[in-house]
């Protein structure tokens, strides 16, 4: 349960203590973004028997009939609608929502992680969302660049003409400056700096080096990739991405 909560509700999305490198202006904007989400989108579902007036109503997700007395989940932000308990899940990742905590957008429910990503891109290495909001994408259809052609990952420098929109490209909350660089590979994004764009196992910098990508994680060789698979039998890539985020104590 704790692991699922950390995955669905990343603390760095709403608590500046988990983003120690933010400038003061970026901290202010993160606080404003978090407060707006809590006010406009955050809710907790209520588990209760379906009341008589809602007898025969369709489940909001699957459309199957809910009868009076059936176990159901209601969400006050979305009106008099009910879900089967197993259907109360994130629209994007389909995971059941831990403790029934949800964020609503355009009539759909999301976990906190994927609701934030409707508005801000996320760095595949440090797992922080951008410090400034990019233009919101259509709910439920986050944009993903198509895989690049064969060859090394694309590297670009953000010149002064890009400076005004750099936060839609760089994907964690740390300041980058007008000459920051980013790397894209298979639709994912990293800072070009060694701390982000490196082997997930041995931490070797990968800029200008051959690499292997498995389930969104980078490795300098097949050997490192196989070693990581052997040592992570009880975790997935999203767990590791969260574990790499800094804690308040650090």
LODRENLO-121662 format. One record per residue (C-alpha): x, y, z; residue in three letters. Coordinates in nm, 3 decimals, padded with zeros to 5 digits. Layout:
BEGIN
SITE    east   north      up residu
SITE       X       Y       Z    Ala
...
This chain:
BEGIN
SITE    east   north      up residu
SITE  00.000  00.000  00.000    Unk
SITE  00.279  00.243  00.091    Unk
SITE  00.458  00.171 -00.236    Unk
SITE  00.140  00.229 -00.433    Unk
SITE  00.076  00.557 -00.250    Unk
SITE  00.426  00.681 -00.330    Unk
SITE  00.372  00.591 -00.695    Unk
SITE  00.028  00.750 -00.722    Unk
SITE  00.094  01.057 -00.506    Unk
SITE  00.457  01.164 -00.565    Unk
SITE  00.550  01.401 -00.281    Unk
SITE  00.777  01.604 -00.509    Unk
SITE  00.468  01.708 -00.709    Unk
SITE  00.327  01.906 -00.417    Unk
SITE  00.597  01.952 -00.151    Unk
SITE  00.891  02.180 -00.221    Unk
SITE  01.099  01.999  00.045    Unk
SITE  01.142  01.716 -00.207    Unk
SITE  01.278  01.958 -00.470    Unk
SITE  01.581  02.113 -00.295    Unk
SITE  01.732  02.274 -00.605    Unk
SITE  01.437  02.495 -00.694    Unk
SITE  01.483  02.869 -00.704    Unk
SITE  01.250  03.078 -00.488    Unk
SITE  01.027  03.175 -00.782    Unk
SITE  00.995  02.810 -00.880    Unk
SITE  00.908  02.718 -00.522    Unk
SITE  00.635  02.981 -00.526    Unk
SITE  00.493  02.844 -00.849    Unk
SITE  00.503  02.486 -00.720    Unk
SITE  00.310  02.594 -00.409    Unk
SITE  00.053  02.771 -00.626    Unk
SITE  00.020  02.470 -00.858    Unk
SITE -00.028  02.235 -00.562    Unk
SITE -00.284  02.461 -00.393    Unk
SITE -00.484  02.495 -00.715    Unk
SITE -00.493  02.119 -00.764    Unk
SITE -00.612  02.062 -00.408    Unk
SITE -00.882  02.323 -00.444    Unk
SITE -01.007  02.232 -00.791    Unk
SITE -00.937  01.863 -00.845    Unk
SITE -00.852  01.664 -00.529    Unk
SITE -01.114  01.443 -00.368    Unk
SITE -01.162  01.115 -00.183    Unk
SITE -01.418  00.863 -00.293    Unk
SITE -01.682  00.738 -00.052    Unk
SITE -01.754  00.366 -00.026    Unk
SITE -02.123  00.308  00.044    Unk
SITE -02.420  00.096 -00.067    Unk
SITE -02.594  00.231 -00.374    Unk
SITE -02.899  00.427 -00.246    Unk
SITE -03.253  00.364 -00.364    Unk
SITE -03.278  00.670 -00.592    Unk
SITE -02.974  00.546 -00.786    Unk
SITE -03.108  00.190 -00.835    Unk
SITE -03.022  00.070 -01.186    Unk
SITE -02.770  00.347 -01.256    Unk
SITE -02.472  00.253 -01.477    Unk
SITE -02.120  00.232 -01.341    Unk
SITE -01.936  00.542 -01.457    Unk
SITE -01.650  00.332 -01.597    Unk
SITE -01.780  00.000 -01.725    Unk
SITE -02.146  00.091 -01.777    Unk
SITE -02.278 -00.220 -01.601    Unk
SITE -02.588 -00.175 -01.386    Unk
SITE -02.562 -00.095 -01.016    Unk
SITE -02.861 -00.194 -00.807    Unk
SITE -02.984 -00.063 -00.474    Unk
SITE -02.765 -00.195 -00.193    Unk
SITE -02.473 -00.294 -00.417    Unk
SITE -02.130 -00.179 -00.295    Unk
SITE -02.036  00.135 -00.482    Unk
SITE -01.797  00.430 -00.480    Unk
SITE -01.918  00.788 -00.516    Unk
SITE -01.706  01.096 -00.589    Unk
SITE -01.854  01.423 -00.470    Unk
SITE -01.668  01.631 -00.731    Unk
SITE -01.839  01.440 -01.011    Unk
SITE -02.200  01.457 -00.893    Unk
SITE -02.445  01.172 -00.836    Unk
SITE -02.245  00.899 -01.009    Unk
SITE -02.123  00.562 -00.888    Unk
SITE -01.845  00.318 -00.971    Unk
SITE -01.797 -00.048 -00.889    Unk
SITE -01.516 -00.065 -00.630    Unk
SITE -01.293 -00.241 -00.883    Unk
SITE -01.369  00.026 -01.143    Unk
SITE -01.262  00.323 -00.931    Unk
SITE -00.922  00.355 -01.097    Unk
SITE -00.699  00.605 -01.273    Unk
SITE -00.816  00.679 -01.627    Unk
SITE -00.457  00.671 -01.755    Unk
SITE -00.279  00.384 -01.574    Unk
SITE -00.593  00.187 -01.473    Unk
SITE -00.453  00.128 -01.122    Unk
SITE -00.710  00.120 -00.844    Unk
SITE -00.685  00.436 -00.640    Unk
SITE -00.529  00.376 -00.298    Unk
SITE -00.750  00.503 -00.017    Unk
SITE -00.989  00.622 -00.292    Unk
SITE -00.785  00.943 -00.337    Unk
SITE -00.848  01.088 -00.681    Unk
SITE -00.799  01.398 -00.895    Unk
SITE -01.070  01.487 -01.147    Unk
SITE -01.023  01.648 -01.485    Unk
SITE -01.291  01.685 -01.753    Unk
SITE -01.516  01.431 -01.580    Unk
SITE -01.246  01.166 -01.545    Unk
SITE -01.056  01.050 -01.239    Unk
SITE -00.678  01.016 -01.218    Unk
SITE -00.413  00.929 -00.966    Unk
SITE -00.209  01.228 -00.856    Unk
SITE  00.090  01.132 -01.072    Unk
SITE -00.096  01.122 -01.400    Unk
SITE -00.315  01.419 -01.322    Unk
SITE -00.001  01.632 -01.274    Unk
SITE  00.137  01.503 -01.604    Unk
SITE -00.166  01.637 -01.788    Unk
SITE -00.018  01.982 -01.721    Unk
SITE  00.357  01.937 -01.669    Unk
SITE  00.613  01.701 -01.826    Unk
SITE  00.816  01.477 -01.596    Unk
SITE  01.188  01.397 -01.607    Unk
SITE  01.240  01.024 -01.661    Unk
SITE  01.542  01.029 -01.429    Unk
SITE  01.474  01.253 -01.127    Unk
SITE  01.092  01.210 -01.153    Unk
SITE  01.019  01.577 -01.090    Unk
SITE  00.761  01.766 -01.292    Unk
SITE  00.855  02.093 -01.458    Unk
SITE  00.859  02.395 -01.232    Unk
SITE  00.641  02.595 -01.469    Unk
SITE  00.320  02.460 -01.626    Unk
SITE  00.333  02.369 -01.991    Unk
SITE  00.015  02.402 -02.194    Unk
SITE -00.231  02.141 -02.071    Unk
SITE -00.268  01.840 -02.294    Unk
SITE -00.604  01.687 -02.377    Unk
SITE -00.721  01.483 -02.075    Unk
SITE -00.636  01.119 -02.102    Unk
SITE -00.416  01.155 -02.411    Unk
SITE -00.072  01.273 -02.293    Unk
SITE  00.147  01.356 -02.589    Unk
SITE  00.437  01.122 -02.662    Unk
SITE  00.690  01.183 -02.933    Unk
SITE  00.733  00.891 -03.175    Unk
SITE  01.050  00.684 -03.131    Unk
SITE  01.348  00.849 -03.302    Unk
SITE  01.521  00.687 -03.600    Unk
SITE  01.818  00.461 -03.538    Unk
SITE  02.124  00.634 -03.405    Unk
SITE  02.221  00.814 -03.083    Unk
SITE  01.953  00.993 -02.879    Unk
SITE  01.869  01.342 -02.995    Unk
SITE  02.056  01.618 -02.813    Unk
SITE  01.963  01.982 -02.846    Unk
SITE  02.066  02.308 -02.689    Unk
SITE  01.803  02.554 -02.578    Unk
SITE  01.899  02.885 -02.732    Unk
SITE  01.750  03.222 -02.647    Unk
SITE  01.458  03.174 -02.886    Unk
SITE  01.363  02.861 -02.688    Unk
SITE  01.406  03.017 -02.347    Unk
SITE  01.041  03.121 -02.312    Unk
SITE  00.918  02.766 -02.369    Unk
SITE  01.202  02.566 -02.216    Unk
SITE  00.983  02.427 -01.939    Unk
SITE  00.775  02.231 -02.190    Unk
SITE  01.095  02.048 -02.285    Unk
SITE  01.299  02.015 -01.967    Unk
SITE  01.118  01.786 -01.733    Unk
SITE  01.206  01.838 -01.372    Unk
SITE  01.184  02.129 -01.139    Unk
SITE  01.542  02.243 -01.147    Unk
SITE  01.646  02.565 -01.325    Unk
SITE  01.819  02.510 -01.659    Unk
SITE  01.904  02.851 -01.800    Unk
SITE  01.890  02.965 -02.158    Unk
SITE  02.163  02.725 -02.272    Unk
SITE  02.036  02.410 -02.102    Unk
SITE  02.038  02.083 -02.294    Unk
SITE  01.795  01.796 -02.304    Unk
SITE  01.804  01.444 -02.444    Unk
SITE  01.508  01.260 -02.595    Unk
SITE  01.497  00.887 -02.663    Unk
SITE  01.195  00.666 -02.735    Unk
SITE  00.957  00.943 -02.636    Unk
SITE  01.120  01.004 -02.294    Unk
SITE  01.314  01.307 -02.177    Unk
SITE  01.623  01.362 -01.962    Unk
SITE  01.847  01.649 -01.873    Unk
SITE  02.174  01.611 -02.064    Unk
SITE  02.369  01.642 -01.739    Unk
SITE  02.542  01.329 -01.610    Unk
SITE  02.330  01.306 -01.294    Unk
SITE  02.014  01.246 -01.502    Unk
SITE  02.131  01.096 -01.833    Unk
SITE  02.324  00.799 -01.698    Unk
SITE  02.312  00.421 -01.659    Unk
SITE  02.040  00.316 -01.415    Unk
SITE  02.269  00.055 -01.259    Unk
SITE  02.632  00.179 -01.257    Unk
SITE  02.551  00.553 -01.303    Unk
SITE  02.797  00.586 -01.594    Unk
SITE  02.724  00.907 -01.794    Unk
SITE  02.571  00.817 -02.131    Unk
SITE  02.613  01.137 -02.330    Unk
SITE  02.773  01.035 -02.661    Unk
SITE  02.785  00.669 -02.555    Unk
SITE  02.597  00.362 -02.681    Unk
SITE  02.304  00.268 -02.462    Unk
SITE  02.023  00.020 -02.408    Unk
SITE  01.673  00.125 -02.300    Unk
SITE  01.450 -00.122 -02.113    Unk
SITE  01.105 -00.025 -01.981    Unk
SITE  01.201  00.341 -01.985    Unk
SITE  01.533  00.293 -01.801    Unk
SITE  01.877  00.348 -01.949    Unk
SITE  02.175  00.112 -01.932    Unk
SITE  02.526  00.144 -02.068    Unk
SITE  02.535 -00.222 -02.173    Unk
SITE  02.333 -00.542 -02.185    Unk
SITE  02.536 -00.660 -01.885    Unk
SITE  02.407 -00.374 -01.668    Unk
SITE  02.056 -00.428 -01.802    Unk
SITE  02.058 -00.796 -01.712    Unk
SITE  02.206 -00.722 -01.371    Unk
SITE  01.932 -00.469 -01.299    Unk
SITE  01.662 -00.717 -01.400    Unk
SITE  01.807 -00.976 -01.162    Unk
SITE  01.819 -00.738 -00.867    Unk
SITE  01.471 -00.589 -00.903    Unk
SITE  01.235 -00.883 -00.875    Unk
SITE  00.993 -00.695 -00.649    Unk
SITE  01.000 -00.350 -00.808    Unk
SITE  00.925 -00.180 -01.136    Unk
SITE  01.066  00.121 -01.320    Unk
SITE  00.826  00.366 -01.157    Unk
SITE  00.929  00.248 -00.807    Unk
SITE  01.294  00.306 -00.892    Unk
SITE  01.221  00.646 -01.040    Unk
SITE  01.048  00.748 -00.718    Unk
SITE  01.325  00.605 -00.502    Unk
SITE  01.576  00.826 -00.683    Unk
SITE  01.393  01.143 -00.577    Unk
SITE  01.552  01.333 -00.289    Unk
SITE  01.394  01.315  00.054    Unk
SITE  01.342  01.611  00.288    Unk
SITE  01.612  01.478  00.521    Unk
SITE  01.866  01.474  00.241    Unk
